[in-house]
Amino acid sequence: MPKNSVNPELDEVIARPENRACADCGAKAPRWAAVNLGVLVCIDCSGTHRSLGVHVSVVTSVTLDKWQPKWIDTVSKIGNRIGNDYYLYRLPKDVQQPQEGDSKDKIANWIRNKYERKDWAPRNKLSPSELLAQGRDPESFLNGRDDDDDRRDDRRGGRDDYDERRHDDRRSDRRHDDRRHHDDRRHHDDRRHHDERRRHERRVPSPEASKQKPARAPAPASVDLLDSFDAPAPAVPAPAPAESFAQFSSPSQQASHQSQGGFPDIFNQPQQAHQMPQQPQIQQQQQMQQQQMQQQQ
């Protein structure tokens, strides 16, 4: 029957020699773990780990909490040995690690400098948990060129390939830009020639068009009504000189005049509508009457 009924997969992990002591103070039989870092710690050190925040350390119980599969995989593949090899990689020889029973402040400062500040971790190298998240060997940081340097060489070779591809892309883009500029210029020239031809056709019509289209009638001259008021009035012709009264009298009237001794009866004459004698005619009649009277005397 497994000792751990909650996480039986961890029985083999906690039974390893490097995992039988706390990764920070050396206390025996650690039953807590920083699952994101892959190390096992005691209950006292777990409190300090929890105070760092989950962005640094995620603390769970080995026997009380149900672990996720990725937590089991991280702790089983890293453990206290690989974790201390990384976080104590540059630890000076004269610096002593804290032990079980030391003051809480000493252990808390040690844990903070070890995991939060990474004072003794190798520079410019990924942590075992980060390497494991990438599918790589969590101990590859210890090898001189086996993993990290080879990866750097791969990056350098990839960089050269990237630069070459980028140069080819730039050259292709430049050719594309030149071709597009040539096409735009040709389109502009064609458009300009087309516009010029249309303007020329509007200015000079073709002979066929001139034959088909009839000539337009000239537009009537415009009349300015305002100027007609200012123009001088046309001259009215002078009235024609009055003719003798005999011209206006009928032959019967002239015979009656002669029968009456030359005195016309103007009272018995039928009145004609709209033929009123004018003043000069009346004067002429009076003169004729006077002359007839003088002749009779």
Order of alpha helices (4+ residues) and beta strands (2+ residues): alpha-beta-beta-alpha-beta-alpha-alpha-alpha-alpha-alpha-alpha-alpha-alpha-alpha-alpha
